[in-house]
Amino acid sequence: MQELAGKGPVVSAIEVVGCCQEISKGLVGKINRLLPEAKVVTITQIADAQIKMNHMMSRLSVFSW
């Protein structure tokens, strides 16, 4: 990763943005396996709330009058 980033022997942070569904399907675990010495942090509460909202919105019907 350091070679890709061109930062020498140390990279202090890499930000990965994923959609809520991918996070809930194991994206964090996959990153942990890919980078076992990295500390992977996610904003679980926000991801969970967005998943619930997406699920609720997918169940709503739109009626035109």
All heavy atoms as TSV, in Angstrom:
chain	resi	resn	atom	element	x	y	z
A	1	MET	N	N	0.824	-1.171	0.000
A	1	MET	CA	C	0.000	0.000	0.000
A	1	MET	C	C	0.878	1.248	0.000
A	1	MET	O	O	0.561	2.221	-0.653
A	1	MET	CB	C	-0.923	-0.028	1.209
A	1	MET	CG	C	-1.934	1.086	1.221
A	1	MET	SD	S	-2.994	1.212	-0.230
A	1	MET	CE	C	-4.073	-0.157	-0.042
A	2	GLN	N	N	1.964	1.202	0.744
A	2	GLN	CA	C	2.829	2.365	0.802
A	2	GLN	C	C	3.385	2.705	-0.579
A	2	GLN	O	O	3.482	3.879	-0.943
A	2	GLN	CB	C	3.995	2.138	1.782
A	2	GLN	CG	C	3.582	2.146	3.232
A	2	GLN	CD	C	3.085	0.789	3.718
A	2	GLN	OE1	O	2.867	-0.131	2.943
A	2	GLN	NE2	N	2.878	0.679	5.016
A	3	GLU	N	N	3.747	1.680	-1.350
A	3	GLU	CA	C	4.250	1.935	-2.701
A	3	GLU	C	C	3.181	2.583	-3.561
A	3	GLU	O	O	3.465	3.523	-4.306
A	3	GLU	CB	C	4.717	0.627	-3.337
A	3	GLU	CG	C	5.995	0.066	-2.743
A	3	GLU	CD	C	6.395	-1.247	-3.380
A	3	GLU	OE1	O	6.122	-1.438	-4.582
A	3	GLU	OE2	O	6.972	-2.077	-2.676
A	4	LEU	N	N	1.952	2.097	-3.461
A	4	LEU	CA	C	0.851	2.684	-4.232
A	4	LEU	C	C	0.605	4.134	-3.840
A	4	LEU	O	O	0.324	4.979	-4.683
A	4	LEU	CB	C	-0.432	1.878	-4.034
A	4	LEU	CG	C	-0.476	0.499	-4.670
A	4	LEU	CD1	C	-1.748	-0.226	-4.243
A	4	LEU	CD2	C	-0.417	0.607	-6.182
A	5	ALA	N	N	0.695	4.413	-2.548
A	5	ALA	CA	C	0.442	5.770	-2.064
A	5	ALA	C	C	1.637	6.687	-2.271
A	5	ALA	O	O	1.503	7.907	-2.182
A	5	ALA	CB	C	0.073	5.735	-0.577
A	6	GLY	N	N	2.820	6.101	-2.546
A	6	GLY	CA	C	4.014	6.912	-2.729
A	6	GLY	C	C	4.428	7.643	-1.459
A	6	GLY	O	O	4.970	8.737	-1.507
A	7	LYS	N	N	4.177	7.054	-0.305
A	7	LYS	CA	C	4.427	7.720	0.980
A	7	LYS	C	C	5.566	7.104	1.771
A	7	LYS	O	O	5.731	7.402	2.935
A	7	LYS	CB	C	3.160	7.680	1.848
A	7	LYS	CG	C	2.004	8.446	1.272
A	7	LYS	CD	C	2.286	9.921	1.233
A	7	LYS	CE	C	1.096	10.693	0.715
A	7	LYS	NZ	N	1.343	12.099	0.583
A	8	GLY	N	N	6.353	6.226	1.185
A	8	GLY	CA	C	7.442	5.618	1.937
A	8	GLY	C	C	6.950	4.517	2.852
A	8	GLY	O	O	5.915	3.905	2.603
A	9	PRO	N	N	7.652	4.291	3.969
A	9	PRO	CA	C	7.339	3.130	4.805
A	9	PRO	C	C	6.108	3.268	5.700
A	9	PRO	O	O	5.704	2.309	6.316
A	9	PRO	CB	C	8.600	2.963	5.651
A	9	PRO	CG	C	9.173	4.336	5.732
A	9	PRO	CD	C	8.851	4.984	4.409
A	10	VAL	N	N	5.509	4.457	5.790
A	10	VAL	CA	C	4.401	4.633	6.724
A	10	VAL	C	C	3.254	5.377	6.043
A	10	VAL	O	O	3.447	6.384	5.385
A	10	VAL	CB	C	4.848	5.445	7.966
A	10	VAL	CG1	C	3.677	5.691	8.903
A	10	VAL	CG2	C	5.963	4.734	8.696
A	11	VAL	N	N	2.045	4.860	6.220
A	11	VAL	CA	C	0.825	5.553	5.812
A	11	VAL	C	C	0.003	5.709	7.075
A	11	VAL	O	O	-0.299	4.733	7.757
A	11	VAL	CB	C	0.037	4.749	4.750
A	11	VAL	CG1	C	-1.304	5.396	4.476
A	11	VAL	CG2	C	0.836	4.628	3.466
A	12	SER	N	N	-0.370	6.938	7.413
A	12	SER	CA	C	-1.080	7.159	8.672
A	12	SER	C	C	-2.573	6.869	8.576
A	12	SER	O	O	-3.181	6.462	9.553
A	12	SER	CB	C	-0.860	8.585	9.164
A	12	SER	OG	O	-1.329	9.508	8.204
A	13	ALA	N	N	-3.168	7.065	7.411
A	13	ALA	CA	C	-4.600	6.817	7.289
A	13	ALA	C	C	-4.979	6.599	5.828
A	13	ALA	O	O	-4.439	7.246	4.935
A	13	ALA	CB	C	-5.403	7.978	7.845
A	14	ILE	N	N	-5.907	5.688	5.623
A	14	ILE	CA	C	-6.505	5.465	4.316
A	14	ILE	C	C	-8.009	5.472	4.537
A	14	ILE	O	O	-8.520	4.736	5.378
A	14	ILE	CB	C	-6.081	4.114	3.707
A	14	ILE	CG1	C	-4.574	4.075	3.487
A	14	ILE	CG2	C	-6.826	3.863	2.394
A	14	ILE	CD1	C	-4.047	2.712	3.112
A	15	GLU	N	N	-8.706	6.317	3.818
A	15	GLU	CA	C	-10.155	6.396	3.971
A	15	GLU	C	C	-10.805	5.604	2.856
A	15	GLU	O	O	-10.492	5.784	1.688
A	15	GLU	CB	C	-10.611	7.845	3.915
A	15	GLU	CG	C	-12.097	7.999	4.122
A	15	GLU	CD	C	-12.522	9.462	4.171
A	15	GLU	OE1	O	-11.660	10.333	4.346
A	15	GLU	OE2	O	-13.725	9.709	4.025
A	16	VAL	N	N	-11.714	4.708	3.247
A	16	VAL	CA	C	-12.475	3.915	2.291
A	16	VAL	C	C	-13.939	4.233	2.523
A	16	VAL	O	O	-14.430	4.141	3.649
A	16	VAL	CB	C	-12.232	2.401	2.482
A	16	VAL	CG1	C	-13.091	1.592	1.532
A	16	VAL	CG2	C	-10.755	2.071	2.302
A	17	VAL	N	N	-14.629	4.609	1.481
A	17	VAL	CA	C	-16.042	4.918	1.587
A	17	VAL	C	C	-16.821	3.798	0.897
A	17	VAL	O	O	-16.527	3.438	-0.236
A	17	VAL	CB	C	-16.361	6.280	0.927
A	17	VAL	CG1	C	-17.845	6.571	1.019
A	17	VAL	CG2	C	-15.542	7.386	1.562
A	18	GLY	N	N	-17.782	3.241	1.617
A	18	GLY	CA	C	-18.608	2.177	1.052
A	18	GLY	C	C	-20.059	2.443	1.364
A	18	GLY	O	O	-20.384	3.115	2.343
A	19	CYS	N	N	-20.929	1.915	0.556
A	19	CYS	CA	C	-22.359	2.116	0.822
A	19	CYS	C	C	-22.783	1.260	2.017
A	19	CYS	O	O	-22.131	0.286	2.379
A	19	CYS	CB	C	-23.200	1.803	-0.408
A	19	CYS	SG	S	-23.362	0.058	-0.786
A	20	CYS	N	N	-23.856	1.641	2.627
A	20	CYS	CA	C	-24.315	0.974	3.846
A	20	CYS	C	C	-24.559	-0.510	3.643
A	20	CYS	O	O	-24.245	-1.322	4.506
A	20	CYS	CB	C	-25.593	1.642	4.350
A	20	CYS	SG	S	-25.350	3.365	4.773
A	21	GLN	N	N	-25.123	-0.873	2.482
A	21	GLN	CA	C	-25.396	-2.280	2.230
A	21	GLN	C	C	-24.099	-3.078	2.160
A	21	GLN	O	O	-24.024	-4.188	2.675
A	21	GLN	CB	C	-26.197	-2.462	0.932
A	21	GLN	CG	C	-27.660	-2.118	1.064
A	21	GLN	CD	C	-27.932	-0.616	1.002
A	21	GLN	OE1	O	-27.075	0.172	0.645
A	21	GLN	NE2	N	-29.139	-0.223	1.360
A	22	GLU	N	N	-23.072	-2.538	1.525
A	22	GLU	CA	C	-21.794	-3.250	1.434
A	22	GLU	C	C	-21.138	-3.368	2.806
A	22	GLU	O	O	-20.531	-4.389	3.115
A	22	GLU	CB	C	-20.853	-2.552	0.445
A	22	GLU	CG	C	-21.325	-2.648	-0.988
A	22	GLU	CD	C	-21.545	-4.078	-1.462
A	22	GLU	OE1	O	-20.713	-4.949	-1.174
A	22	GLU	OE2	O	-22.570	-4.321	-2.116
A	23	ILE	N	N	-21.261	-2.331	3.615
A	23	ILE	CA	C	-20.715	-2.393	4.970
A	23	ILE	C	C	-21.417	-3.502	5.744
A	23	ILE	O	O	-20.778	-4.304	6.416
A	23	ILE	CB	C	-20.858	-1.037	5.687
A	23	ILE	CG1	C	-19.929	-0.010	5.022
A	23	ILE	CG2	C	-20.549	-1.159	7.179
A	23	ILE	CD1	C	-20.153	1.409	5.476
A	24	SER	N	N	-22.740	-3.574	5.629
A	24	SER	CA	C	-23.480	-4.604	6.362
A	24	SER	C	C	-23.225	-6.000	5.821
A	24	SER	O	O	-23.419	-6.982	6.523
A	24	SER	CB	C	-24.987	-4.307	6.333
A	24	SER	OG	O	-25.515	-4.522	5.040
A	25	LYS	N	N	-22.771	-6.109	4.577
A	25	LYS	CA	C	-22.479	-7.414	3.978
A	25	LYS	C	C	-21.044	-7.865	4.233
A	25	LYS	O	O	-20.611	-8.849	3.658
A	25	LYS	CB	C	-22.738	-7.376	2.474
A	25	LYS	CG	C	-24.199	-7.245	2.117
A	25	LYS	CD	C	-24.358	-7.179	0.612
A	25	LYS	CE	C	-25.799	-6.946	0.216
A	25	LYS	NZ	N	-25.944	-6.793	-1.231
A	26	GLY	N	N	-20.291	-7.158	5.061
A	26	GLY	CA	C	-18.976	-7.636	5.436
A	26	GLY	C	C	-17.793	-6.883	4.874
A	26	GLY	O	O	-16.678	-7.397	4.881
A	27	LEU	N	N	-17.991	-5.668	4.394
A	27	LEU	CA	C	-16.877	-4.893	3.848
A	27	LEU	C	C	-15.771	-4.693	4.881
A	27	LEU	O	O	-14.591	-4.840	4.574
A	27	LEU	CB	C	-17.368	-3.537	3.339
A	27	LEU	CG	C	-16.300	-2.605	2.757
A	27	LEU	CD1	C	-15.650	-3.235	1.532
A	27	LEU	CD2	C	-16.899	-1.257	2.414
A	28	VAL	N	N	-16.136	-4.413	6.129
A	28	VAL	CA	C	-15.138	-4.176	7.171
A	28	VAL	C	C	-14.306	-5.433	7.399
A	28	VAL	O	O	-13.081	-5.373	7.496
A	28	VAL	CB	C	-15.805	-3.697	8.476
A	28	VAL	CG1	C	-14.800	-3.633	9.616
A	28	VAL	CG2	C	-16.458	-2.336	8.268
A	29	GLY	N	N	-14.946	-6.590	7.462
A	29	GLY	CA	C	-14.220	-7.844	7.638
A	29	GLY	C	C	-13.275	-8.130	6.492
A	29	GLY	O	O	-12.149	-8.611	6.698
A	30	LYS	N	N	-13.713	-7.814	5.277
A	30	LYS	CA	C	-12.854	-8.024	4.109
A	30	LYS	C	C	-11.631	-7.115	4.159
A	30	LYS	O	O	-10.521	-7.535	3.830
A	30	LYS	CB	C	-13.651	-7.774	2.827
A	30	LYS	CG	C	-14.704	-8.834	2.573
A	30	LYS	CD	C	-15.549	-8.492	1.357
A	30	LYS	CE	C	-16.676	-9.492	1.184
A	30	LYS	NZ	N	-17.568	-9.114	0.093
A	31	ILE	N	N	-11.825	-5.877	4.591
A	31	ILE	CA	C	-10.690	-4.955	4.711
A	31	ILE	C	C	-9.752	-5.442	5.811
A	31	ILE	O	O	-8.530	-5.397	5.660
A	31	ILE	CB	C	-11.167	-3.516	4.964
A	31	ILE	CG1	C	-11.897	-2.986	3.731
A	31	ILE	CG2	C	-10.000	-2.609	5.335
A	31	ILE	CD1	C	-12.563	-1.653	3.921
A	32	ASN	N	N	-10.312	-5.935	6.913
A	32	ASN	CA	C	-9.481	-6.473	7.995
A	32	ASN	C	C	-8.630	-7.643	7.515
A	32	ASN	O	O	-7.471	-7.774	7.907
A	32	ASN	CB	C	-10.335	-6.915	9.183
A	32	ASN	CG	C	-10.710	-5.767	10.080
A	32	ASN	OD1	O	-9.953	-4.833	10.247
A	32	ASN	ND2	N	-11.890	-5.838	10.661
A	33	ARG	N	N	-9.189	-8.504	6.678
A	33	ARG	CA	C	-8.415	-9.633	6.143
A	33	ARG	C	C	-7.363	-9.154	5.153
A	33	ARG	O	O	-6.257	-9.681	5.113
A	33	ARG	CB	C	-9.342	-10.659	5.499
A	33	ARG	CG	C	-10.120	-11.480	6.517
A	33	ARG	CD	C	-10.867	-12.648	5.898
A	33	ARG	NE	N	-11.934	-12.245	5.001
A	33	ARG	CZ	C	-13.140	-11.845	5.386
A	33	ARG	NH1	N	-13.434	-11.791	6.674
A	33	ARG	NH2	N	-14.053	-11.509	4.499
A	34	LEU	N	N	-7.695	-8.151	4.360
A	34	LEU	CA	C	-6.763	-7.616	3.380
A	34	LEU	C	C	-5.606	-6.872	4.044
A	34	LEU	O	O	-4.457	-6.979	3.614
A	34	LEU	CB	C	-7.500	-6.673	2.413
A	34	LEU	CG	C	-6.686	-6.026	1.308
A	34	LEU	CD1	C	-6.148	-7.091	0.352
A	34	LEU	CD2	C	-7.553	-5.029	0.532
A	35	LEU	N	N	-5.909	-6.130	5.086
A	35	LEU	CA	C	-4.910	-5.329	5.808
A	35	LEU	C	C	-4.943	-5.707	7.290
A	35	LEU	O	O	-5.459	-4.956	8.128
A	35	LEU	CB	C	-5.203	-3.836	5.637
A	35	LEU	CG	C	-5.277	-3.320	4.203
A	35	LEU	CD1	C	-5.859	-1.925	4.151
A	35	LEU	CD2	C	-3.897	-3.359	3.565
A	36	PRO	N	N	-4.401	-6.870	7.653
A	36	PRO	CA	C	-4.567	-7.385	9.019
A	36	PRO	C	C	-3.960	-6.510	10.118
A	36	PRO	O	O	-4.396	-6.581	11.264
A	36	PRO	CB	C	-3.881	-8.754	8.970
A	36	PRO	CG	C	-2.983	-8.708	7.790
A	36	PRO	CD	C	-3.604	-7.749	6.819
A	37	GLU	N	N	-2.982	-5.689	9.815
A	37	GLU	CA	C	-2.379	-4.846	10.848
A	37	GLU	C	C	-3.038	-3.469	10.938
A	37	GLU	O	O	-2.664	-2.656	11.785
A	37	GLU	CB	C	-0.882	-4.697	10.586
A	37	GLU	CG	C	-0.144	-6.020	10.726
A	37	GLU	CD	C	1.350	-5.888	10.518
A	37	GLU	OE1	O	1.887	-4.782	10.690
A	37	GLU	OE2	O	1.966	-6.904	10.183
A	38	ALA	N	N	-4.019	-3.223	10.099
A	38	ALA	CA	C	-4.683	-1.920	10.094
A	38	ALA	C	C	-5.816	-1.887	11.117
A	38	ALA	O	O	-6.414	-2.910	11.444
A	38	ALA	CB	C	-5.257	-1.627	8.711
A	39	LYS	N	N	-6.108	-0.716	11.603
A	39	LYS	CA	C	-7.262	-0.504	12.471
A	39	LYS	C	C	-8.389	-0.015	11.574
A	39	LYS	O	O	-8.308	1.056	10.981
A	39	LYS	CB	C	-6.951	0.536	13.542
A	39	LYS	CG	C	-8.127	0.821	14.454
A	39	LYS	CD	C	-7.775	1.866	15.488
A	39	LYS	CE	C	-8.976	2.149	16.370
A	39	LYS	NZ	N	-8.684	3.210	17.335
A	40	VAL	N	N	-9.433	-0.816	11.449
A	40	VAL	CA	C	-10.564	-0.464	10.584
A	40	VAL	C	C	-11.692	0.051	11.464
A	40	VAL	O	O	-12.109	-0.611	12.400
A	40	VAL	CB	C	-11.029	-1.678	9.751
A	40	VAL	CG1	C	-12.215	-1.299	8.873
A	40	VAL	CG2	C	-9.882	-2.223	8.912
A	41	VAL	N	N	-12.160	1.254	11.161
A	41	VAL	CA	C	-13.202	1.900	11.947
A	41	VAL	C	C	-14.368	2.219	11.030
A	41	VAL	O	O	-14.183	2.676	9.906
A	41	VAL	CB	C	-12.669	3.203	12.585
A	41	VAL	CG1	C	-13.754	3.906	13.369
A	41	VAL	CG2	C	-11.469	2.909	13.473
A	42	THR	N	N	-15.587	1.987	11.515
A	42	THR	CA	C	-16.780	2.336	10.750
A	42	THR	C	C	-17.746	3.109	11.639
A	42	THR	O	O	-17.699	3.002	12.862
A	42	THR	CB	C	-17.477	1.087	10.188
A	42	THR	OG1	O	-18.596	1.494	9.400
A	42	THR	CG2	C	-17.953	0.157	11.275
A	43	ILE	N	N	-18.576	3.868	11.043
A	43	ILE	CA	C	-19.587	4.620	11.778
A	43	ILE	C	C	-20.856	3.768	11.764
A	43	ILE	O	O	-21.765	3.958	10.968
A	43	ILE	CB	C	-19.809	6.010	11.162
A	43	ILE	CG1	C	-18.480	6.764	11.083
A	43	ILE	CG2	C	-20.828	6.797	11.970
A	43	ILE	CD1	C	-18.547	8.053	10.315
A	44	THR	N	N	-20.888	2.793	12.652
A	44	THR	CA	C	-21.939	1.783	12.666
A	44	THR	C	C	-23.331	2.368	12.842
A	44	THR	O	O	-24.268	1.963	12.158
A	44	THR	CB	C	-21.658	0.760	13.778
A	44	THR	OG1	O	-20.361	0.228	13.575
A	44	THR	CG2	C	-22.669	-0.367	13.774
A	45	GLN	N	N	-23.476	3.309	13.752
A	45	GLN	CA	C	-24.810	3.856	14.006
A	45	GLN	C	C	-25.374	4.525	12.757
A	45	GLN	O	O	-26.553	4.378	12.444
A	45	GLN	CB	C	-24.772	4.865	15.162
A	45	GLN	CG	C	-24.454	4.263	16.503
A	45	GLN	CD	C	-22.950	4.123	16.745
A	45	GLN	OE1	O	-22.125	4.483	15.921
A	45	GLN	NE2	N	-22.607	3.592	17.890
A	46	ILE	N	N	-24.539	5.264	12.040
A	46	ILE	CA	C	-25.002	5.938	10.827
A	46	ILE	C	C	-25.335	4.911	9.754
A	46	ILE	O	O	-26.368	4.996	9.091
A	46	ILE	CB	C	-23.958	6.949	10.328
A	46	ILE	CG1	C	-23.840	8.096	11.337
A	46	ILE	CG2	C	-24.324	7.476	8.943
A	46	ILE	CD1	C	-22.738	9.074	11.045
A	47	ALA	N	N	-24.485	3.911	9.594
A	47	ALA	CA	C	-24.738	2.873	8.594
A	47	ALA	C	C	-26.030	2.124	8.912
A	47	ALA	O	O	-26.858	1.899	8.030
A	47	ALA	CB	C	-23.564	1.899	8.531
A	48	ASP	N	N	-26.234	1.750	10.181
A	48	ASP	CA	C	-27.459	1.033	10.568
A	48	ASP	C	C	-28.703	1.881	10.323
A	48	ASP	O	O	-29.718	1.385	9.831
A	48	ASP	CB	C	-27.395	0.619	12.036
A	48	ASP	CG	C	-26.425	-0.518	12.290
A	48	ASP	OD1	O	-26.030	-1.198	11.318
A	48	ASP	OD2	O	-26.063	-0.728	13.466
A	49	ALA	N	N	-28.634	3.167	10.676
A	49	ALA	CA	C	-29.775	4.049	10.463
A	49	ALA	C	C	-30.088	4.190	8.978
A	49	ALA	O	O	-31.262	4.179	8.572
A	49	ALA	CB	C	-29.510	5.429	11.079
A	50	GLN	N	N	-29.061	4.297	8.139
A	50	GLN	CA	C	-29.279	4.441	6.705
A	50	GLN	C	C	-29.868	3.166	6.109
A	50	GLN	O	O	-30.744	3.218	5.243
A	50	GLN	CB	C	-27.976	4.804	5.992
A	50	GLN	CG	C	-28.173	5.147	4.534
A	50	GLN	CD	C	-29.040	6.385	4.342
A	50	GLN	OE1	O	-28.792	7.412	4.947
A	50	GLN	NE2	N	-30.056	6.285	3.500
A	51	ILE	N	N	-29.418	2.006	6.575
A	51	ILE	CA	C	-29.973	0.735	6.100
A	51	ILE	C	C	-31.456	0.654	6.427
A	51	ILE	O	O	-32.269	0.275	5.590
A	51	ILE	CB	C	-29.214	-0.453	6.718
A	51	ILE	CG1	C	-27.802	-0.531	6.129
A	51	ILE	CG2	C	-29.955	-1.774	6.486
A	51	ILE	CD1	C	-26.894	-1.469	6.876
A	52	LYS	N	N	-31.811	1.026	7.664
A	52	LYS	CA	C	-33.220	1.000	8.063
A	52	LYS	C	C	-34.047	1.961	7.210
A	52	LYS	O	O	-35.154	1.631	6.781
A	52	LYS	CB	C	-33.353	1.339	9.542
A	52	LYS	CG	C	-32.837	0.232	10.445
A	52	LYS	CD	C	-32.869	0.642	11.899
A	52	LYS	CE	C	-32.241	-0.432	12.754
A	52	LYS	NZ	N	-32.091	-0.045	14.147
A	53	MET	N	N	-33.502	3.151	6.949
A	53	MET	CA	C	-34.208	4.127	6.127
A	53	MET	C	C	-34.370	3.612	4.701
A	53	MET	O	O	-35.450	3.717	4.113
A	53	MET	CB	C	-33.458	5.463	6.124
A	53	MET	CG	C	-34.113	6.530	5.263
A	53	MET	SD	S	-35.767	6.996	5.824
A	53	MET	CE	C	-35.374	7.949	7.256
A	54	ASN	N	N	-33.310	3.040	4.132
A	54	ASN	CA	C	-33.391	2.484	2.777
A	54	ASN	C	C	-34.433	1.383	2.699
A	54	ASN	O	O	-35.197	1.307	1.736
A	54	ASN	CB	C	-32.032	1.948	2.329
A	54	ASN	CG	C	-31.015	3.029	2.091
A	54	ASN	OD1	O	-31.334	4.209	2.078
A	54	ASN	ND2	N	-29.764	2.631	1.933
A	55	HIS	N	N	-34.466	0.527	3.714
A	55	HIS	CA	C	-35.445	-0.560	3.736
A	55	HIS	C	C	-36.868	-0.004	3.812
A	55	HIS	O	O	-37.756	-0.443	3.083
A	55	HIS	CB	C	-35.159	-1.496	4.913
A	55	HIS	CG	C	-36.098	-2.648	5.007
A	55	HIS	ND1	N	-36.105	-3.668	4.085
A	55	HIS	CD2	C	-37.073	-2.929	5.897
A	55	HIS	CE1	C	-37.052	-4.524	4.415
A	55	HIS	NE2	N	-37.650	-4.094	5.518
A	56	MET	N	N	-37.060	0.979	4.687
A	56	MET	CA	C	-38.382	1.586	4.822
A	56	MET	C	C	-38.804	2.252	3.512
A	56	MET	O	O	-39.930	2.080	3.056
A	56	MET	CB	C	-38.380	2.616	5.945
A	56	MET	CG	C	-39.739	3.264	6.165
A	56	MET	SD	S	-39.708	4.549	7.416
A	56	MET	CE	C	-38.858	5.850	6.548
A	57	MET	N	N	-37.889	2.998	2.884
A	57	MET	CA	C	-38.215	3.690	1.641
A	57	MET	C	C	-38.518	2.700	0.515
A	57	MET	O	O	-39.356	2.973	-0.338
A	57	MET	CB	C	-37.073	4.622	1.232
A	57	MET	CG	C	-36.848	5.766	2.201
A	57	MET	SD	S	-38.299	6.816	2.412
A	57	MET	CE	C	-38.318	7.635	0.843
A	58	SER	N	N	-37.860	1.556	0.518
A	58	SER	CA	C	-38.113	0.567	-0.549
A	58	SER	C	C	-39.503	-0.064	-0.409
A	58	SER	O	O	-40.032	-0.585	-1.378
A	58	SER	CB	C	-37.039	-0.522	-0.527
A	58	SER	OG	O	-37.190	-1.366	0.589
A	59	ARG	N	N	-40.093	0.022	0.777
A	59	ARG	CA	C	-41.410	-0.554	1.013
A	59	ARG	C	C	-42.548	0.423	0.775
A	59	ARG	O	O	-43.711	0.032	0.740
A	59	ARG	CB	C	-41.489	-1.088	2.437
A	59	ARG	CG	C	-40.502	-2.245	2.650
A	59	ARG	CD	C	-40.466	-2.722	4.057
A	59	ARG	NE	N	-41.801	-3.008	4.529
A	59	ARG	CZ	C	-42.076	-3.492	5.723
A	59	ARG	NH1	N	-41.107	-3.727	6.554
A	59	ARG	NH2	N	-43.319	-3.735	6.092
A	60	LEU	N	N	-42.232	1.710	0.605
A	60	LEU	CA	C	-43.268	2.711	0.380
A	60	LEU	C	C	-43.716	2.708	-1.081
A	60	LEU	O	O	-42.917	2.469	-1.983
A	60	LEU	CB	C	-42.750	4.110	0.730
A	60	LEU	CG	C	-42.459	4.372	2.210
A	60	LEU	CD1	C	-41.882	5.773	2.372
A	60	LEU	CD2	C	-43.716	4.223	3.051
A	61	SER	N	N	-44.952	2.980	-1.294
A	61	SER	CA	C	-45.479	3.112	-2.645
A	61	SER	C	C	-45.782	4.576	-2.920
A	61	SER	O	O	-46.188	5.309	-2.027
A	61	SER	CB	C	-46.766	2.310	-2.813
A	61	SER	OG	O	-46.518	0.940	-2.630
A	62	VAL	N	N	-45.604	4.980	-4.159
A	62	VAL	CA	C	-45.918	6.350	-4.538
A	62	VAL	C	C	-47.201	6.318	-5.366
A	62	VAL	O	O	-47.298	5.618	-6.360
A	62	VAL	CB	C	-44.767	6.967	-5.355
A	62	VAL	CG1	C	-45.138	8.364	-5.809
A	62	VAL	CG2	C	-43.491	6.968	-4.542
A	63	PHE	N	N	-48.180	7.095	-4.947
A	63	PHE	CA	C	-49.443	7.176	-5.673
A	63	PHE	C	C	-49.562	8.544	-6.304
A	63	PHE	O	O	-49.249	9.553	-5.679
A	63	PHE	CB	C	-50.634	6.978	-4.707
A	63	PHE	CG	C	-50.689	5.631	-4.087
A	63	PHE	CD1	C	-50.175	5.411	-2.809
A	63	PHE	CD2	C	-51.243	4.562	-4.775
A	63	PHE	CE1	C	-50.227	4.173	-2.220
A	63	PHE	CE2	C	-51.300	3.308	-4.191
A	63	PHE	CZ	C	-50.796	3.110	-2.914
A	64	SER	N	N	-49.976	8.595	-7.549
A	64	SER	CA	C	-50.240	9.887	-8.176
A	64	SER	C	C	-51.738	10.100	-8.205
A	64	SER	O	O	-52.512	9.189	-8.469
A	64	SER	CB	C	-49.658	9.940	-9.575
A	64	SER	OG	O	-50.215	8.913	-10.363
A	65	TRP	N	N	-52.148	11.282	-7.877
A	65	TRP	CA	C	-53.588	11.582	-7.801
A	65	TRP	C	C	-54.040	12.212	-9.064
A	65	TRP	O	O	-53.656	13.042	-9.654
A	65	TRP	CB	C	-53.851	12.505	-6.609
A	65	TRP	CG	C	-53.474	11.839	-5.339
A	65	TRP	CD1	C	-52.262	11.820	-4.757
A	65	TRP	CD2	C	-54.302	11.053	-4.487
A	65	TRP	NE1	N	-52.282	11.100	-3.603
A	65	TRP	CE2	C	-53.536	10.613	-3.414
A	65	TRP	CE3	C	-55.642	10.681	-4.537
A	65	TRP	CZ2	C	-54.036	9.832	-2.394
A	65	TRP	CZ3	C	-56.129	9.906	-3.520
A	65	TRP	CH2	C	-55.342	9.482	-2.467
